C-alpha cells in the first residue's frame, strides 16, 4: 500500500446561474479570496476557485438547459460550513457587507458546542459560519453522543 495520503482535501463545487456575480458576491460579503477565474470570450466566468482559509471552493456557471437535464428548474442549494475563530465578528463583517438589508439571524449557541449563524447566498446555497465553543455537548433528554473507538 502506498505511503501517500488517501485524501488530499475536500472542496465544494457549487453551481450558479451567474458565476461572475456569485464570485464577486462571495468575495465582497464573506471575504473569501479569489484564486483563479476562467472566463469565456466575453469575460463571463464559467469556473472559478476561491479560498476560505485552507479550504478551496470551486464554482461554475450553468445554464437553464443544465438544470432541465437534471429534472429541476434551478440550482438546488447546499449547506456549506465555514469554521471561524469568532462567529460574532464574522457576523458583523457579513452584515456590514450586506448593508441595511442584512436579514441574517445573529449567531446562536448550539447544544453540540458550536456558535453558528447561516446566510443564504445569491444562488440559493447556505453558508453556516461555525465557531466551536465547547467540546461538551448538551443534548436533549434521550439523545446520545456516540464516538467510534
C-alpha positions in Angstrom: 0.0 0.0 0.0 1.2 3.5 -0.9 2.5 5.9 1.8 0.7 8.7 0.0 -2.3 10.2 1.9 -5.5 8.7 0.9 -7.3 12.0 0.8 -5.8 15.3 -0.1 -8.8 17.5 0.8 -12.4 18.3 0.1 -13.9 21.2 -1.8 -17.5 22.1 -2.6 -18.2 22.6 -6.3 -21.2 24.9 -6.5 -23.3 25.8 -9.5 -24.7 29.2 -10.1 -26.8 30.7 -12.9 -24.2 33.6 -13.0 -20.8 32.6 -11.6 -19.4 36.1 -12.3 -22.0 37.6 -9.9 -21.6 34.8 -7.4 -17.8 35.1 -7.3 -18.0 38.9 -6.7 -20.7 38.4 -4.0 -18.7 35.7 -2.1 -15.6 37.8 -2.1 -17.4 41.0 -1.1 -19.7 39.6 1.6 -17.7 36.7 3.1 -14.2 38.0 2.4 -13.2 34.8 0.6 -10.0 35.1 -1.6 -10.2 34.7 -5.3 -7.5 32.3 -6.5 -8.4 32.0 -10.2 -11.2 32.6 -12.6 -11.7 31.1 -16.1 -13.7 33.3 -18.4 -15.2 32.9 -21.9 -14.6 35.2 -24.8 -17.0 37.8 -23.4 -15.4 37.8 -19.9 -18.1 35.8 -18.2 -16.9 33.4 -15.5 -17.5 29.8 -16.3 -15.5 28.4 -13.4 -13.5 29.9 -10.5 -11.7 28.9 -7.4 -11.9 30.8 -4.1 -10.2 30.2 -0.8 -11.6 30.3 2.7 -8.6 29.7 4.9 -7.0 26.4 3.8 -10.3 25.3 2.0 -10.9 25.8 -1.7 -14.4 26.5 -3.1 -15.0 25.9 -6.8 -17.9 27.5 -8.5 -19.3 27.3 -12.1 -21.9 28.9 -14.3 -24.5 26.6 -15.8 -27.5 27.5 -17.9 -31.1 26.5 -17.8 -30.5 23.6 -20.1 -28.2 22.0 -17.5 -31.0 22.2 -14.8 -33.6 20.9 -17.2 -31.4 17.8 -17.9 -31.3 17.2 -14.2 -35.1 17.4 -13.9 -35.1 20.6 -11.8 -35.9 24.2 -12.7 -33.0 25.9 -10.9 -29.9 25.2 -8.8 -30.6 23.1 -5.7 -28.8 24.7 -2.8 -26.5 23.0 -0.4 -25.2 23.8 3.1 -21.5 24.7 3.4 -19.9 25.0 6.8 -17.0 27.5 7.2 -15.1 27.2 10.5 -14.3 30.6 12.1 -12.5 31.6 15.3 -15.2 34.2 16.1 -18.7 33.8 14.8 -19.8 37.2 16.2 -17.0 39.1 14.5 -17.8 37.2 11.2 -21.5 38.1 11.6 -20.6 41.8 12.0 -18.5 41.6 8.8 -21.2 39.9 6.8 -23.9 42.4 8.0 -21.7 45.3 7.2 -21.1 44.0 3.7 -24.8 43.3 3.1 -25.7 46.8 4.4 -29.1 47.9 5.8 -30.8 45.0 4.0 -29.0 42.5 6.2 -31.7 40.0 7.2 -29.4 37.4 8.9 -30.2 36.0 12.3 -27.3 36.6 14.8 -25.1 33.7 16.0 -26.7 31.3 18.4 -25.1 28.7 20.7 -26.0 25.1 19.8 -26.2 22.1 22.1 -23.3 20.4 20.3 -20.8 23.0 21.4 -20.9 25.4 18.4 -21.9 29.0 18.0 -23.3 29.4 14.5 -25.2 31.7 12.0 -26.3 30.9 8.5 -26.5 33.1 5.4 -28.1 32.2 2.0 -26.1 33.4 -1.0 -27.4 34.8 -4.2 -27.5 31.3 -5.8 -29.5 29.6 -3.1 -26.6 28.0 -1.2 -26.5 28.2 2.6 -23.3 29.1 4.4 -23.0 28.3 8.1 -20.2 30.1 10.0 -19.3 27.8 12.8 -17.2 28.6 15.9 -16.5 25.6 18.2 -17.0 26.9 21.7 -17.0 23.7 23.7 -16.1 20.0 23.3 -19.1 19.1 25.5 -22.5 18.5 24.0 -25.6 19.5 26.0 -28.0 17.1 24.3 -31.7 16.8 24.9 -33.0 14.0 27.1 -32.8 10.7 25.4 -30.1 11.8 22.9 -26.7 10.2 23.0 -23.2 11.1 21.8 -21.5 8.1 20.2 -17.9 8.2 19.0 -16.2 5.3 17.3 -13.4 3.7 19.3 
